[in-house]
């Protein structure tokens, strides 16, 4: 649950920054979802890399 909330907050904030810079809905959605997914699977990726 903790990772979900962190991913949600970071995804929303990165979407907000992207929206402020580009004003493009497509890029905003893509960036927000990518950040959310990377937070969710980041632990698995880091375990494999380390």
Buried (B, 14 or more C-beta within 10 A) or exposed (E): EEEEEBBBEBBEEBBEEBBEEEEEEEBBEEBBEEBBEEBBEBEEEEEEEE
